[in-house]
């Protein structure tokens, strides 16, 4: 599986189930140096339509305090799902220029900013430590997207894009820890 396909599938799984924003849906279009092509990221677009549309409901054993927090988290996650779908639509419409990919990166960044702000706006009570780790992981992904948005050339864009898989793996692990703390089933 291509690097671009892995990133898109990873992001779709994360965002459709966790609401973590959308950076990885940004295609690594073909710069003159021969980076992955737009066609390489076209197949994952089909995976987006297969992604679940809602986060699973809280587990039956969740305490009353956690049920409310789990519902809040689910709402926040649904916002992330909407963000990834928008990024996917924009990715599908791109013609593969650096300017287009930077514009998509900005749109996906907007999703991260909203997601992070929504997480920070909640007092997570007994799940605060997990929420703080999740916020930190989302901010690390957002920082890479900022690098992509401000990239002066393909090399800088690709360098930031290439660091996304590790950051997203950490984000997925943090999201699952948050889900567990809230009495929700794992995302995957």
C-alpha positions as CSV (number, residue, x, y, z in Angstrom):
1,X,0.0,0.0,0.0
2,X,1.4,3.4,-0.9
3,X,2.4,5.9,1.8
4,X,-0.4,8.2,0.7
5,X,-3.0,5.5,0.9
6,X,-1.9,4.5,4.4
7,X,-2.1,8.1,5.6
8,X,-5.6,8.6,4.1
9,X,-6.9,5.3,5.5
10,X,-5.4,6.0,8.9
11,X,-6.9,9.5,9.0
12,X,-10.3,8.3,7.8
13,X,-10.3,5.7,10.5
14,X,-9.2,8.2,13.1
15,X,-11.5,10.9,12.0
16,X,-14.6,8.9,11.2
17,X,-14.4,7.2,14.6
18,X,-12.6,9.7,16.7
19,X,-13.0,13.2,15.3
20,X,-9.3,14.0,15.2
21,X,-9.4,16.6,12.4
22,X,-8.1,15.6,9.0
23,X,-4.5,16.3,8.2
24,X,-3.8,13.0,6.6
25,X,-6.4,13.3,4.0
26,X,-4.2,15.8,2.3
27,X,-2.8,14.2,-0.9
28,X,0.9,14.0,-1.6
29,X,0.6,15.3,-5.2
30,X,3.2,15.0,-7.8
31,X,5.9,17.6,-7.5
32,X,8.5,17.8,-10.2
33,X,10.8,15.7,-8.0
34,X,8.5,12.6,-8.4
35,X,6.7,12.4,-5.0
36,X,3.6,10.2,-4.8
37,X,1.0,11.0,-7.5
38,X,-2.6,12.2,-7.1
39,X,-3.6,8.8,-8.5
40,X,-2.0,7.1,-5.6
41,X,-4.3,9.0,-3.2
42,X,-7.4,8.5,-5.3
43,X,-8.1,4.9,-4.2
44,X,-8.3,5.9,-0.5
45,X,-11.1,8.3,-1.4
46,X,-13.2,5.2,-2.0
47,X,-12.4,4.1,1.6
48,X,-13.9,7.4,2.8
49,X,-17.4,6.4,1.6
50,X,-17.1,3.1,3.6
51,X,-16.2,4.9,6.9
52,X,-18.7,4.7,9.6
53,X,-20.8,7.8,10.1
54,X,-21.1,7.8,13.8
55,X,-19.1,7.0,16.9
56,X,-20.4,4.0,18.8
57,X,-22.6,4.7,21.8
58,X,-21.2,4.7,25.3
59,X,-20.7,1.3,26.9
60,X,-23.6,0.2,29.2
61,X,-21.2,0.1,32.2
62,X,-20.3,3.8,32.0
63,X,-21.1,5.7,35.2
64,X,-23.7,8.5,35.0
65,X,-20.9,11.1,35.2
66,X,-19.0,9.5,32.3
67,X,-22.2,9.0,30.2
68,X,-22.5,12.8,29.9
69,X,-18.8,13.2,29.1
70,X,-19.0,10.3,26.6
71,X,-22.0,11.9,24.9
72,X,-20.0,15.2,24.7
73,X,-17.0,13.4,23.3
74,X,-19.2,11.7,20.7
75,X,-20.5,15.0,19.5
76,X,-17.0,16.4,19.2
77,X,-16.0,13.3,17.3
78,X,-18.9,13.8,14.9
79,X,-17.5,17.2,14.1
80,X,-14.2,15.6,13.2
81,X,-16.1,13.2,10.9
82,X,-17.6,16.1,9.0
83,X,-14.2,17.7,8.8
84,X,-12.6,14.6,7.2
85,X,-15.4,14.3,4.7
86,X,-14.9,18.0,3.7
87,X,-11.1,17.4,3.3
88,X,-11.8,14.3,1.2
89,X,-14.1,16.2,-1.1
90,X,-11.5,18.9,-1.5
91,X,-8.7,16.3,-2.1
92,X,-10.8,14.7,-4.8
93,X,-11.2,18.0,-6.6
94,X,-7.6,19.1,-6.5
95,X,-5.5,19.3,-9.7
96,X,-2.3,18.4,-7.7
97,X,-0.5,21.7,-7.5
98,X,1.4,22.8,-4.4
99,X,-1.0,25.7,-4.1
100,X,-4.0,23.3,-4.1
101,X,-2.4,20.9,-1.6
102,X,-1.6,23.8,0.7
103,X,-5.2,25.0,0.5
104,X,-6.4,21.5,1.4
105,X,-4.0,21.5,4.2
106,X,-5.5,24.7,5.5
107,X,-9.0,23.3,5.3
108,X,-7.9,20.3,7.2
109,X,-6.1,22.5,9.7
110,X,-9.3,24.3,10.3
111,X,-10.8,20.9,11.4
112,X,-7.9,20.4,13.8
113,X,-8.3,23.8,15.3
114,X,-12.1,23.3,15.9
115,X,-11.5,19.8,17.3
116,X,-8.8,21.0,19.7
117,X,-10.8,24.0,20.8
118,X,-13.9,21.7,21.5
119,X,-11.8,19.3,23.6
120,X,-10.3,22.2,25.5
121,X,-13.7,23.7,26.2
122,X,-14.8,20.7,28.3
123,X,-13.9,19.9,31.9
124,X,-13.3,16.2,31.4
125,X,-13.4,15.3,35.1
126,X,-11.9,11.9,35.7
127,X,-10.8,11.7,32.1
128,X,-8.9,15.0,32.1
129,X,-5.5,13.3,32.0
130,X,-6.5,11.4,28.9
131,X,-8.1,14.5,27.4
132,X,-4.8,16.4,27.9
133,X,-2.8,13.7,26.2
134,X,-5.3,13.6,23.3
135,X,-5.2,17.4,22.9
136,X,-1.4,17.2,22.9
137,X,-1.4,14.6,20.2
138,X,-3.9,16.6,18.1
139,X,-1.7,19.7,18.5
140,X,1.3,17.7,17.3
141,X,-0.6,16.8,14.1
142,X,-1.8,20.3,13.7
143,X,1.8,21.6,14.0
144,X,2.7,19.4,11.0
145,X,-0.2,20.7,9.0
146,X,0.9,24.3,9.8
147,X,4.2,23.4,8.3
148,X,2.5,22.0,5.2
149,X,0.3,25.2,4.9
150,X,3.4,27.4,5.1
151,X,5.7,25.3,2.9
152,X,7.6,27.3,0.4
153,X,8.2,24.3,-1.9
154,X,7.4,20.6,-2.4
155,X,10.4,19.6,-0.4
156,X,9.1,21.3,2.8
157,X,5.5,20.2,2.2
158,X,6.6,16.6,1.7
159,X,8.9,16.6,4.7
160,X,6.0,17.7,7.0
161,X,3.6,15.3,5.3
162,X,6.1,12.4,5.8
163,X,6.1,12.9,9.6
164,X,2.3,12.6,9.8
165,X,2.1,8.7,10.2
166,X,3.9,8.7,13.5
167,X,2.0,11.6,14.8
168,X,-1.3,10.1,13.7
169,X,-0.4,6.7,15.3
170,X,0.1,8.6,18.6
171,X,-3.2,10.5,18.1
172,X,-5.1,7.2,17.5
173,X,-3.6,5.7,20.6
174,X,-4.5,8.8,22.6
175,X,-8.0,8.8,21.3
176,X,-8.5,5.1,22.2
177,X,-7.3,5.9,25.7
178,X,-9.8,8.7,25.9
179,X,-12.6,6.5,24.7
180,X,-11.6,3.8,27.3
181,X,-11.6,6.4,30.1
182,X,-15.1,7.5,29.0
183,X,-16.5,4.0,28.9
184,X,-16.7,3.9,25.1
185,X,-15.6,0.9,23.0
186,X,-12.3,1.2,21.1
187,X,-12.5,2.9,17.7
188,X,-11.0,0.0,15.8
